[in-house]
């Protein structure tokens, strides 16, 4: 993968050598020492005040350079090398606002039946996740996460979580749900508000609740938007993004004692459409640059990526943008891809796209797997001679032995010629996808006990009155 990145780097003319990365780290450390992050919460400032290497200034928190470099050194020493072989996966769709209705040919607000269908299929298809893959506009914003979580919990052992960091009243309801279903409720805590600002309320939440047994709190850094909340200039964009992520890492370490690596994620802000753009060559360039910085800091490639598109429909644009992005990320270390089924960034959800995503991901896995080489020159020469004698290699033992390993297994886009396609009743990609969806929906068997469902609904009824 290292050689592949060097070729990509040369083609893109990105100066991402160690000298560049060292400059980025120096810039980030200087930012954290001289400017730090805005932090006004008295509770968090008091909590931080006893930490080593922390400098409290009026409404800001800064860090001593030695403390930052020590963290980076300790972090790198604790990161394990990735396994030689690992199965590629996709999952973790975000909660989209709309549903791609293939039968009607429209994008529309999702219904409760759509959400039930989505989580049942995702479970049966083996696509992991947390939050409801679609948001239900039938409920007011204050109750949308609560009811979405409830519906997921009724039909899934995996899905069901809020999309935001909840306040105390709402949090208590999720804790009650956790006890009903006997599993933790996942909560996202995004610690950073770009540019260079801690989210006081989220940090207070983590301090208060990081030991709650009902919750699985996942902390993360910010999401800098190049050209909007961070500079459209390099290495300035990298310096600011790394500074924000390192501050988040220092907080996470103080809370958990662990050494998480910097998040290092960000995309371009396209002023033509006033939109955060998660597709195209610009997004791919930023991802490649962030991956190089991650590998410099951690010593190993970053093993996750994203399946994203600006298309509103599971169409040619979506397939193009997701394939290019996925395969580039895979060639540079990614083996798990978030955002499966998301379209128009995270505005539309499509079950059909989830199935197409699997074929894209499996194609990337096959490509990264590479070719099997026979180290025996004599054996290779013998195979050629035997094939020349037979006139082809179709029935040769080597072809039969290697066939299954050489050809990747995929559900979609079979390599049929025109005559074969006609014999098989002219299937389209979407018709094949819908057949797969129906097959897996028929395999779904999970169902909550009636008394658990009644209790989950009682909790939501109480929430309707109290929130």
Phi and psi in degrees as a GROMACS rama.xvg file:
@    title "Ramachandran Plot"
@    xaxis  label "Phi"
@    yaxis  label "Psi"
@TYPE xy
-62.037  -44.3169  UNK-2
-63.2461  -39.8881  UNK-3
-60.4459  -41.5594  UNK-4
-66.7088  -37.4744  UNK-5
-60.9776  -38.8592  UNK-6
-66.6879  -42.6343  UNK-7
-62.8795  -43.4073  UNK-8
-61.0214  -44.5271  UNK-9
-63.7896  -40.6597  UNK-10
-66.5103  -33.7668  UNK-11
-91.0622  -7.19718  UNK-12
57.6976  47.1475  UNK-13
-100.069  121.979  UNK-14
-80.4392  62.1384  UNK-15
-99.0251  46.059  UNK-16
-84.7414  -179.993  UNK-17
-62.4196  -33.6509  UNK-18
-63.7899  -40.7267  UNK-19
-63.2371  -48.3202  UNK-20
-62.3505  -38.3595  UNK-21
-62.8077  -39.1619  UNK-22
-62.8883  -40.6622  UNK-23
-61.8943  -45.4757  UNK-24
-62.0028  -44.1261  UNK-25
-60.3232  -41.6447  UNK-26
-64.8296  -41.3651  UNK-27
-65.0891  -43.0248  UNK-28
-63.2588  -41.207  UNK-29
-63.8475  -41.4244  UNK-30
-60.0884  -44.5695  UNK-31
-69.5287  -28.9833  UNK-32
-80.7994  -42.3118  UNK-33
-92.0864  -34.6958  UNK-34
-112.774  -38.7461  UNK-35
61.9107  -163.07  UNK-36
-115.414  147.124  UNK-37
-65.6293  132.662  UNK-38
-153.303  112.384  UNK-39
-110.126  -15.9406  UNK-40
-63.3991  123.053  UNK-41
-62.8434  -40.0279  UNK-42
-61.733  -46.1016  UNK-43
-71.223  -39.0801  UNK-44
-62.61  -41.8485  UNK-45
-63.9171  -42.7389  UNK-46
-63.6838  -39.1891  UNK-47
-73.4818  -24.1335  UNK-48
-60.8216  -25.4199  UNK-49
-89.336  -2.58346  UNK-50
-75.6472  146.505  UNK-51
-72.5908  138.465  UNK-52
78.1025  9.80749  UNK-53
-96.4945  134.29  UNK-54
-121.494  115.341  UNK-55
-92.7884  124.037  UNK-56
-119.166  166.381  UNK-57
-54.71  115.16  UNK-58
62.1994  14.4244  UNK-59
-141.455  158.276  UNK-60
-127.465  129.735  UNK-61
-119.56  169.099  UNK-62
-133.831  141.841  UNK-63
-69.6878  138.57  UNK-64
-55.4883  -41.1741  UNK-65
-60.2971  -37.3562  UNK-66
-66.6412  -37.3055  UNK-67
-68.9984  -46.5658  UNK-68
-64.5673  -35.7213  UNK-69
-64.8327  -40.6186  UNK-70
-60.8795  -46.8047  UNK-71
-61.3847  -39.6745  UNK-72
-65.6354  -46.3238  UNK-73
-65.4975  -39.6015  UNK-74
-59.9223  -49.5022  UNK-75
-61.7275  -37.1459  UNK-76
-69.3779  -17.8287  UNK-77
-100.262  -2.32068  UNK-78
-87.4343  125.509  UNK-79
-81.313  152.518  UNK-80
-69.2262  143.16  UNK-81
-67.6304  150.818  UNK-82
-63.5715  153.02  UNK-83
-64.2756  -38.1114  UNK-84
-129.972  132.786  UNK-85
-148.528  139.82  UNK-86
-73.6236  133.127  UNK-87
-74.2815  145.327  UNK-88
-137.089  163.3  UNK-89
-140.451  151.802  UNK-90
171.752  -154.298  UNK-91
48.4814  55.8532  UNK-92
-67.1138  147.909  UNK-93
-84.6901  172.102  UNK-94
-82.7788  104.224  UNK-95
-85.8173  155.691  UNK-96
-86.6083  -16.7556  UNK-97
-139.095  166.025  UNK-98
-119.42  129.802  UNK-99
-83.5751  103.574  UNK-100
-90.191  98.6849  UNK-101
-66.2714  -39.7051  UNK-102
-63.357  -39.951  UNK-103
-90.1362  -14.4516  UNK-104
72.1185  30.2684  UNK-105
-136.219  156.623  UNK-106
-97.5781  125.343  UNK-107
-143.007  165.602  UNK-108
-60.4177  145.186  UNK-109
-81.0626  151.026  UNK-110
-106.431  169.553  UNK-111
-61.6673  -37.5675  UNK-112
-61.9731  -36.6384  UNK-113
-63.0246  -44.1671  UNK-114
-64.1325  -43.272  UNK-115
-60.6708  -45.8155  UNK-116
-60.5424  -41.2233  UNK-117
-63.9441  -51.1186  UNK-118
-69.4268  -33.1356  UNK-119
-63.9014  -44.0688  UNK-120
-66.8522  -45.5969  UNK-121
-59.1139  -41.1677  UNK-122
-62.2838  -50.7791  UNK-123
-65.1431  -31.4769  UNK-124
-84.227  -8.07334  UNK-125
76.9006  39.3982  UNK-126
-107.186  107.839  UNK-127
-73.2069  158.977  UNK-128
-178.195  -179.702  UNK-129
-126.867  -67.3386  UNK-130
-76.8628  159.339  UNK-131
-56.5705  131.185  UNK-132
-67.3422  -17.8738  UNK-133
-136.06  146.675  UNK-134
-95.4276  142.003  UNK-135
-97.8772  109.488  UNK-136
-70.3998  -10.1112  UNK-137
-66.5966  -20.0854  UNK-138
-104.502  147.474  UNK-139
-64.7393  156.165  UNK-140
-52.7911  -34.9668  UNK-141
-67.8688  -20.2506  UNK-142
-114.529  -3.39867  UNK-143
-62.7164  -47.0074  UNK-144
-66.5304  -39.2754  UNK-145
-62.1597  -50.203  UNK-146
-71.252  -36.0109  UNK-147
-61.4394  -41.8493  UNK-148
-63.9472  -43.4118  UNK-149
-59.8236  -46.1427  UNK-150
-63.2188  -42.1901  UNK-151
-61.8484  -45.5891  UNK-152
-63.0433  -31.8739  UNK-153
-66.3765  -27.788  UNK-154
-121.061  -1.94811  UNK-155
-142.498  138.853  UNK-156
-81.6595  -5.89948  UNK-157
-116.235  -50.4696  UNK-158
-81.2788  154.535  UNK-159
127.979  99.1348  UNK-160
-167.746  153.267  UNK-161
-73.0343  155.443  UNK-162
-93.454  -2.7136  UNK-163
-134.029  172.718  UNK-164
-85.6191  110.131  UNK-165
-77.3843  155.314  UNK-166
-75.4979  176.845  UNK-167
-63.0117  -43.4217  UNK-168
-63.2034  -46.1318  UNK-169
-67.9379  -38.3009  UNK-170
-59.7026  -39.6331  UNK-171
-60.4052  -34.8557  UNK-172
-67.5341  -38.8292  UNK-173
-66.5866  -36.0143  UNK-174
-63.9165  -39.7416  UNK-175
-62.5861  -42.3415  UNK-176
-61.0839  -40.2874  UNK-177
-58.1012  -42.2612  UNK-178
-70.3712  -32.0271  UNK-179
-65.7329  -45.589  UNK-180
-95.2497  -4.29022  UNK-181
59.9446  45.4059  UNK-182
-152.511  156.693  UNK-183
-70.0264  149.404  UNK-184
-98.4981  124.351  UNK-185
-73.5679  137.423  UNK-186
-134.134  128.121  UNK-187
-86.8968  132.956  UNK-188
-123.691  95.7869  UNK-189
-86.2991  110.666  UNK-190
-80.1235  -21.1505  UNK-191
-112.451  138.333  UNK-192
-110.524  115.428  UNK-193
-75.4657  140.376  UNK-194
-98.0596  136.048  UNK-195
54.407  53.2897  UNK-196
-146.783  130.103  UNK-197
-76.6286  146.224  UNK-198
-85.8768  101.436  UNK-199
-55.0451  -45.8373  UNK-200
-64.3558  -39.7492  UNK-201
-68.7131  -41.4253  UNK-202
-63.4798  -40.0711  UNK-203
-61.8485  -41.1379  UNK-204
-59.2677  -46.8584  UNK-205
-64.5725  -43.3292  UNK-206
-59.6487  -41.8074  UNK-207
-74.7936  -29.166  UNK-208
-126.729  7.55248  UNK-209
-66.0827  -15.542  UNK-210
-103.754  4.04356  UNK-211
-66.2263  123.741  UNK-212
-70.5994  -19.0827  UNK-213
-80.8388  -11.054  UNK-214
-115.294  147.336  UNK-215
-117.894  91.3079  UNK-216
-84.4871  124.246  UNK-217
-109.984  112.305  UNK-218
-91.903  147.253  UNK-219
-150.408  164.596  UNK-220
-79.3846  -160.33  UNK-221
-89.896  -171.678  UNK-222
-132.45  76.4432  UNK-223
-62.484  140.858  UNK-224
-112.455  107.03  UNK-225
-64.5163  123.472  UNK-226
95.5058  -1.85166  UNK-227
-132.072  -68.1152  UNK-228
-102.654  3.32848  UNK-229
-151.85  163.03  UNK-230
-65.0795  153.207  UNK-231
-95.4187  43.1135  UNK-232
-140.159  138.862  UNK-233
-117.2  139.104  UNK-234
-87.8309  8.97977  UNK-235
-56.4224  -43.2345  UNK-236
-61.7847  -41.4036  UNK-237
-66.835  -39.8994  UNK-238
-60.6955  -48.7513  UNK-239
-66.1212  -45.9757  UNK-240
-60.5161  -42.593  UNK-241
-67.564  -39.3337  UNK-242
-59.2829  -45.8964  UNK-243
-62.1974  -43.794  UNK-244
-67.6167  -38.9859  UNK-245
-65.0997  -38.0236  UNK-246
-61.746  -42.5977  UNK-247
-62.6714  -41.4471  UNK-248
-62.7308  -40.156  UNK-249
-62.9006  -38.2603  UNK-250
-67.5631  -46.5719  UNK-251
-59.1851  -41.5951  UNK-252
-63.2205  -41.6843  UNK-253
-63.9697  -32.1268  UNK-254
-78.0436  -46.4562  UNK-255
-107.964  -18.9204  UNK-256
81.3486  -2.08783  UNK-257
-89.5727  173.532  UNK-258
-124.573  71.8592  UNK-259
-68.7004  146.004  UNK-260
-77.3662  159.059  UNK-261
-58.7663  144.677  UNK-262
-65.8605  -48.6039  UNK-263
50.6854  60.5479  UNK-264
-132.824  142.328  UNK-265
-176.491  152.816  UNK-266
-132.484  170.743  UNK-267
-82.918  148.465  UNK-268
-99.297  114.642  UNK-269
-90.2369  107.716  UNK-270
-69.9097  -16.7175  UNK-271
-65.7265  -32.578  UNK-272
-118.858  2.8507  UNK-273
50.4779  54.4175  UNK-274
-144.502  143.607  UNK-275
-74.7449  115.389  UNK-276
-101.552  114.896  UNK-277
-106.149  31.3033  UNK-278
-152.732  165.448  UNK-279
96.8034  174.467  UNK-280
-64.5974  -33.4441  UNK-281
-64.8994  -44.1504  UNK-282
-62.4398  -41.6447  UNK-283
-63.5265  -40.3924  UNK-284
-61.4223  -44.7091  UNK-285
-64.5985  -38.4453  UNK-286
-64.7484  -43.5721  UNK-287
-61.0079  -41.2234  UNK-288
-65.0762  -42.3879  UNK-289
-66.7533  -34.7548  UNK-290
-66.084  -39.2993  UNK-291
-63.9833  -42.8513  UNK-292
-65.0629  -40.2329  UNK-293
-60.0385  -45.2161  UNK-294
-65.9257  -34.8494  UNK-295
-63.9479  -43.2022  UNK-296
-75.0707  -37.5754  UNK-297
-103.678  -18.3705  UNK-298
84.2862  -4.53588  UNK-299
-138.073  156.154  UNK-300
-66.0358  153.389  UNK-301
-74.496  130.087  UNK-302
-96.3751  9.71258  UNK-303
-128.376  157.842  UNK-304
-151.675  -165.4  UNK-305
-135.171  144.665  UNK-306
-104.377  101.779  UNK-307
-135.541  157.983  UNK-308
-158.569  153.618  UNK-309
-92.3074  -3.46046  UNK-310
-67.478  148.846  UNK-311
-94.5263  3.23449  UNK-312
-150.222  151.197  UNK-313
-73.8514  72.7143  UNK-314
-120.658  -164.189  UNK-315
-62.6969  -39.5655  UNK-316
-61.2274  -45.9611  UNK-317
-61.805  -44.7006  UNK-318
-62.6739  -42.6402  UNK-319
-63.3891  -53.1298  UNK-320
-64.7507  -40.4722  UNK-321
-73.7613  -36.8289  UNK-322
-67.0151  -48.0655  UNK-323
-59.0632  -48.6074  UNK-324
-64.3731  -46.7478  UNK-325
-61.8432  -46.6364  UNK-326
-69.3462  -36.2899  UNK-327
-64.271  -43.321  UNK-328
-64.1234  -40.2539  UNK-329
-63.3629  -40.2029  UNK-330
-66.0895  -14.4167  UNK-331
-119.259  27.9921  UNK-332
114.037  -14.9618  UNK-333
-75.1776  135.784  UNK-334
-127.081  -15.5035  UNK-335
-122.324  133.51  UNK-336
-121.888  116.684  UNK-337
-78.6152  166.247  UNK-338
84.3772  18.1096  UNK-339
-62.4782  130.149  UNK-340
89.3045  -14.0412  UNK-341
-72.9051  138.896  UNK-342
-134.282  163.866  UNK-343
48.9955  51.4094  UNK-344
67.5292  -89.3388  UNK-345
-140.955  32.1581  UNK-346
-92.4579  -25.8854  UNK-347
-130.078  138.747  UNK-348
-115.581  140.198  UNK-349
-137.799  119.901  UNK-350
-62.9968  -37.2704  UNK-351
-59.9802  -38.2783  UNK-352
-66.6303  -32.871  UNK-353
-57.5591  -44.7955  UNK-354
-66.6391  -42.9272  UNK-355
-62.5463  -38.134  UNK-356
-58.0523  -39.0518  UNK-357
-62.7756  -41.0348  UNK-358
-64.973  -38.5409  UNK-359
-62.4224  -46.5288  UNK-360
-66.8628  -41.7741  UNK-361
-66.4042  -32.6471  UNK-362
-65.0643  -40.6262  UNK-363
-63.8937  -41.4007  UNK-364
-60.5905  -44.0306  UNK-365
-64.468  -39.4886  UNK-366
-64.7484  -45.0582  UNK-367
-67.8277  -30.5065  UNK-368
-58.8172  -33.5137  UNK-369
78.3527  -161.388  UNK-370
-107.499  147.997  UNK-371
-89.0329  129.566  UNK-372
-109.219  134.928  UNK-373
-89.4698  120.37  UNK-374
-80.9222  -6.62011  UNK-375
-93.4271  112.38  UNK-376
-62.1781  -41.8395  UNK-377
-63.16  -40.9064  UNK-378
-63.5037  -44.8291  UNK-379
-61.2111  -42.7384  UNK-380
-64.8985  -37.7501  UNK-381
-64.1367  -40.3449  UNK-382
-61.256  -42.57  UNK-383
-61.0577  -45.5966  UNK-384
-62.141  -41.3865  UNK-385
-66.2842  -38.4682  UNK-386
-67.2729  -38.0039  UNK-387
-64.2961  -35.3321  UNK-388
-66.4661  -41.6625  UNK-389
-80.8656  -20.4504  UNK-390
92.4215  -8.98407  UNK-391
-167.995  -179.564  UNK-392
-119.65  14.8567  UNK-393
-61.8975  -41.4452  UNK-394
-103.123  11.1677  UNK-395
-69.9524  143.796  UNK-396
-56.1095  -37.1665  UNK-397
-65.6362  -37.3841  UNK-398
-66.1832  -45.1981  UNK-399
-65.4146  -37.6301  UNK-400
-69.2604  -37.1579  UNK-401
-95.7157  -8.42057  UNK-402
-56.8648  -52.9139  UNK-403
-64.7053  -35.8017  UNK-404
-74.4213  -31.1087  UNK-405
-76.8046  -42.7286  UNK-406
-92.6152  123.849  UNK-407
-68.8301  148.205  UNK-408
-91.7194  122.696  UNK-409
-137.294  150.904  UNK-410
-85.1964  -28.0129  UNK-411
-117.746  169.835  UNK-412
55.1872  54.0954  UNK-413
-64.6619  148.365  UNK-414
-85.0415  51.9668  UNK-415
-80.3549  146.962  UNK-416
-83.2064  -179.652  UNK-417
-61.0717  -44.362  UNK-418
-63.7105  -42.4006  UNK-419
-64.2678  -39.3643  UNK-420
-61.4528  -40.9377  UNK-421
-66.7792  -40.7825  UNK-422
-60.4496  -34.8156  UNK-423
-88.824  25.0874  UNK-424
65.912  31.6511  UNK-425
52.6016  56.5868  UNK-426
-67.4824  142.479  UNK-427
-100.182  160.201  UNK-428
-54.9252  -41.5331  UNK-429
-68.5567  -38.649  UNK-430
-64.9653  -36.3952  UNK-431
-68.1907  -39.4293  UNK-432
-62.0116  -45.8287  UNK-433
-63.7432  -33.7378  UNK-434
-65.4068  -40.2797  UNK-435
-64.4713  -43.8126  UNK-436
-59.6687  -47.2232  UNK-437
-61.8244  -39.3516  UNK-438
-62.6374  -44.7987  UNK-439
-75.6696  -33.8541  UNK-440
-60.6644  -36.089  UNK-441
-67.5573  -21.0372  UNK-442
-86.0415  -13.0416  UNK-443
-72.4234  128.665  UNK-444
-125.786  -9.77831  UNK-445
-67.4022  139.559  UNK-446
-155.4  132.357  UNK-447
-66.3595  154.488  UNK-448
-66.8774  150.03  UNK-449
-58.1001  -40.8924  UNK-450
-68.4533  -29.8979  UNK-451
-69.8901  -42.4107  UNK-452
-61.691  -43.4104  UNK-453
-60.8046  -40.784  UNK-454
-70.1075  -39.4217  UNK-455
-61.156  -40.8983  UNK-456
-70.7457  -34.3022  UNK-457
-63.6759  -40.5258  UNK-458
-61.4207  -42.6346  UNK-459
-67.3696  -37.5925  UNK-460
-62.5855  -39.5043  UNK-461
-65.5597  -40.5431  UNK-462
-62.6524  -33.6801  UNK-463
-62.0139  -28.8143  UNK-464
-88.9775  -29.2549  UNK-465
-98.6056  -23.0769  UNK-466
